Amino acid sequence: MTLQAVGDFEKIWDNNELPETETSSNFGELETVRVDGCNKLRTVFPLISTEKRWQNLKKVDIRFCDFLVSVFEVDGNGQEYSDKKVKCTTAIMLFELQKLNLAVLPKLKCVVFDEKVSKTKTVVGFPNLTELTVWECECLTDLIPLTTVTTLLKLETLRILGPVGMREVVSQGDGEADQMDKIIIPRLRSLRLSSLESLECFFCALSSKFGGITD
């Protein structure tokens, strides 16, 4: 699905789960979503506890959306989730997502937004994501939360180009770092960081270990 310079809307989909209809079933078959030049848009994917709309989503490409604030927005609780190192009570996993590309989004503040994160401790995960690229998103002060990083078991390529306000790549949640020794991204092979004038560290609270960077 491609949306290019269309509509005067802040949201593409409603936050509530759609009833089972032919249209809602079609959303569940989406594999690629590209959004380009939708200047009123503020968020793209609402995420709820019983999320089915994005179960086959493999590639997301979002660019030139002047007022986009977040890519994924959590609304409600996810399924029960437990991890030996990071204690979370709920989770929403996008198991099929493989590529996420974000470019020229001047108001983007976060990839995953959860206004109730301190209460619900929801983790949004991308277990099969292999490529993450962020380019010219100048308002980003960090990229993803620590709980999301723990799910990036297949990430191979990470490119961050030009968010001049970014201070750290991974943000720390409430007490999450206290349960961990280090950040491990086991398959990361290519890491490119460029024009990050404010960057202080990858993750300030812990050391980081990557699978074996060759590029």
Secondary structure by P-SEA (a helix, b strand, c coil): cccccccccccccccccccccaaaaaaaaccbbbbcccccccccccccccccccccccbbbbcccccccccbbbcccccbbbbcccccccccccccccbbbbccccccccccccccccccbbbbbbccccbbbbcccccccccccaaaaaacccccbbbbcccccccccccccccccccccccccccccbbbbccccccccccccbbbbcccccc
